Amino acid sequence: MNGKQIGDVILDVKNISLAFGGVKALTDISFDVREHEVRAIIGPNGAGKSSMLNCINGVYTPQQGTINFRGKTFDHMNSREVAEMGIARTFQNLALFKGMNVIDNIMSGRNLKMKTNIFQQAFRFGAAEREEVEHRAFVEHIIDFLEIQPYRKTPVGRLPYGLQKRVDLGRALAMEPQVLLLDEPMAGMNVEEKQDMCRFVLDVNDEFGTTIVLIEHDMGVVMDISDRVVVLDYGKKIGDGTPEDVRANPDVINAYLGTSH
């Protein structure tokens, strides 16, 4: 896709199984993600897509399987370790601070990068002040990149939904992730908002060099922006390959697209 250089495997998910009580959410799922690609995870409602992201970023601990990130293998990870290693996440249901403005919401994504302690930050002297100036400059760069300059000081709760989604993306980018997990970034958007978000996802992938793992329901979007697609159905993997491969896969057509396609 667009002639970019896809690198080696950066994230390798092997034989992940996850159950809640007697209900199997994921059964023996394996796939990998290569550096600098856009990797989509698709499937009908209840297929296990969000559960898969929750295993990768440490929210859930799978009963079986391992996750290898940059050569290190984990049978489970905790969310803070995942963030410190360079994996960031946006959520289906926005987890923003609605009463805080855009700048402060995106600044909250810089917490892991801050070296000074709470006391120094509270009184903003010396190293803490220098550090805050540097972090704010980085945040302003993200605000420019996402074209939300007019809303910098606006409480996030007052923004339209599409712009709130952009702020959520900005907060994840503030962590400078190597891998960005996007959980339905275009859900609930109108056509114009979806086009904008597609452009930003591709620009993040291109300009920041960020590897992206994307859950999305809109098949048109997935086929347009993904390098490879993995397909889940009832917690099992039923397809994996290029968008063209997946589109032609009979199992995928039956499970996801419906036989009329």
BELRA-V149260 format. One record per backbone hydrogen bond with DSSP energy under -1.0 kcal/mol. NH is the residue of the N-H (numbers start at 1). CO is the residue of the C=O. E is the energy in kcal/mol with one decimal. If there is no record, write none. Layout:
BEGIN
nh=NH co=CO e=E
nh=NH co=CO e=E
END
This chain:
BEGIN
nh=4 co=1 e=-1.6
nh=7 co=35 e=-2.8
nh=10 co=33 e=-2.9
nh=11 co=33 e=-1.8
nh=12 co=68 e=-3.0
nh=13 co=31 e=-2.8
nh=14 co=66 e=-3.0
nh=16 co=29 e=-2.8
nh=17 co=64 e=-1.7
nh=18 co=26 e=-2.0
nh=20 co=23 e=-2.8
nh=23 co=20 e=-2.2
nh=25 co=18 e=-2.5
nh=26 co=18 e=-2.1
nh=27 co=235 e=-3.2
nh=29 co=16 e=-2.5
nh=31 co=13 e=-1.9
nh=33 co=11 e=-2.8
nh=35 co=8 e=-3.1
nh=37 co=34 e=-1.8
nh=39 co=212 e=-3.4
nh=40 co=228 e=-2.6
nh=41 co=214 e=-3.1
nh=42 co=230 e=-2.5
nh=47 co=44 e=-1.6
nh=52 co=48 e=-1.9
nh=53 co=49 e=-1.9
nh=54 co=50 e=-2.6
nh=55 co=51 e=-1.6
nh=56 co=52 e=-2.0
nh=57 co=53 e=-2.6
nh=59 co=54 e=-1.7
nh=60 co=54 e=-2.0
nh=63 co=17 e=-1.6
nh=64 co=17 e=-1.7
nh=66 co=14 e=-2.1
nh=67 co=74 e=-2.9
nh=68 co=12 e=-2.9
nh=69 co=72 e=-2.6
nh=70 co=10 e=-2.6
nh=72 co=69 e=-1.6
nh=74 co=67 e=-2.5
nh=82 co=78 e=-2.4
nh=83 co=79 e=-2.2
nh=84 co=80 e=-2.7
nh=85 co=81 e=-2.1
nh=87 co=82 e=-1.8
nh=88 co=179 e=-2.4
nh=90 co=181 e=-2.5
nh=98 co=96 e=-1.0
nh=100 co=97 e=-1.3
nh=102 co=154 e=-1.1
nh=103 co=152 e=-2.1
nh=105 co=101 e=-2.2
nh=106 co=102 e=-2.3
nh=107 co=103 e=-2.8
nh=108 co=104 e=-1.5
nh=109 co=106 e=-1.3
nh=110 co=107 e=-2.4
nh=111 co=108 e=-1.1
nh=113 co=110 e=-1.8
nh=114 co=111 e=-1.4
nh=121 co=117 e=-2.4
nh=122 co=118 e=-2.6
nh=123 co=119 e=-1.6
nh=124 co=120 e=-1.1
nh=128 co=125 e=-1.6
nh=130 co=126 e=-2.1
nh=131 co=127 e=-2.8
nh=132 co=128 e=-2.5
nh=133 co=129 e=-2.2
nh=134 co=130 e=-2.1
nh=135 co=131 e=-2.6
nh=136 co=132 e=-2.8
nh=137 co=133 e=-1.9
nh=138 co=134 e=-1.8
nh=139 co=135 e=-2.4
nh=140 co=136 e=-2.5
nh=141 co=137 e=-1.6
nh=142 co=138 e=-1.8
nh=143 co=139 e=-2.5
nh=144 co=140 e=-2.4
nh=145 co=141 e=-2.5
nh=146 co=142 e=-2.5
nh=147 co=144 e=-1.2
nh=148 co=143 e=-2.3
nh=151 co=148 e=-1.6
nh=152 co=149 e=-1.7
nh=154 co=151 e=-1.8
nh=156 co=100 e=-2.7
nh=157 co=98 e=-2.6
nh=158 co=155 e=-2.0
nh=159 co=156 e=-1.8
nh=164 co=160 e=-2.1
nh=165 co=161 e=-2.2
nh=166 co=162 e=-1.2
nh=167 co=163 e=-2.2
nh=168 co=164 e=-2.3
nh=169 co=165 e=-2.0
nh=170 co=166 e=-2.4
nh=171 co=167 e=-2.5
nh=172 co=168 e=-1.7
nh=173 co=169 e=-2.4
nh=174 co=170 e=-1.8
nh=175 co=172 e=-1.2
nh=176 co=173 e=-2.3
nh=178 co=86 e=-2.2
nh=179 co=86 e=-2.4
nh=180 co=211 e=-3.0
nh=181 co=88 e=-3.1
nh=182 co=213 e=-3.2
nh=184 co=215 e=-1.6
nh=187 co=184 e=-1.4
nh=189 co=186 e=-1.8
nh=194 co=190 e=-2.5
nh=195 co=191 e=-2.3
nh=196 co=192 e=-2.2
nh=197 co=193 e=-2.6
nh=198 co=194 e=-2.8
nh=199 co=195 e=-2.1
nh=200 co=196 e=-2.3
nh=201 co=197 e=-2.7
nh=202 co=198 e=-2.4
nh=203 co=199 e=-2.4
nh=204 co=200 e=-2.8
nh=205 co=201 e=-2.1
nh=206 co=202 e=-2.1
nh=207 co=203 e=-3.6
nh=208 co=204 e=-1.1
nh=210 co=204 e=-1.5
nh=211 co=178 e=-2.4
nh=212 co=37 e=-2.6
nh=213 co=180 e=-2.7
nh=214 co=39 e=-2.8
nh=215 co=182 e=-3.0
nh=222 co=218 e=-2.2
nh=223 co=219 e=-2.7
nh=224 co=220 e=-1.6
nh=225 co=221 e=-2.3
nh=226 co=222 e=-1.9
nh=227 co=38 e=-2.9
nh=228 co=38 e=-1.4
nh=229 co=241 e=-3.5
nh=230 co=40 e=-2.9
nh=231 co=239 e=-3.1
nh=232 co=42 e=-2.9
nh=233 co=236 e=-2.5
nh=235 co=47 e=-1.8
nh=236 co=233 e=-1.8
nh=238 co=231 e=-2.7
nh=239 co=231 e=-1.1
nh=241 co=229 e=-2.3
nh=246 co=242 e=-2.5
nh=247 co=243 e=-2.4
nh=248 co=244 e=-1.4
nh=249 co=246 e=-1.0
nh=253 co=249 e=-2.4
nh=254 co=250 e=-2.5
nh=255 co=251 e=-2.5
nh=256 co=252 e=-3.0
nh=257 co=252 e=-1.4
nh=258 co=253 e=-1.8
nh=261 co=258 e=-1.8
END
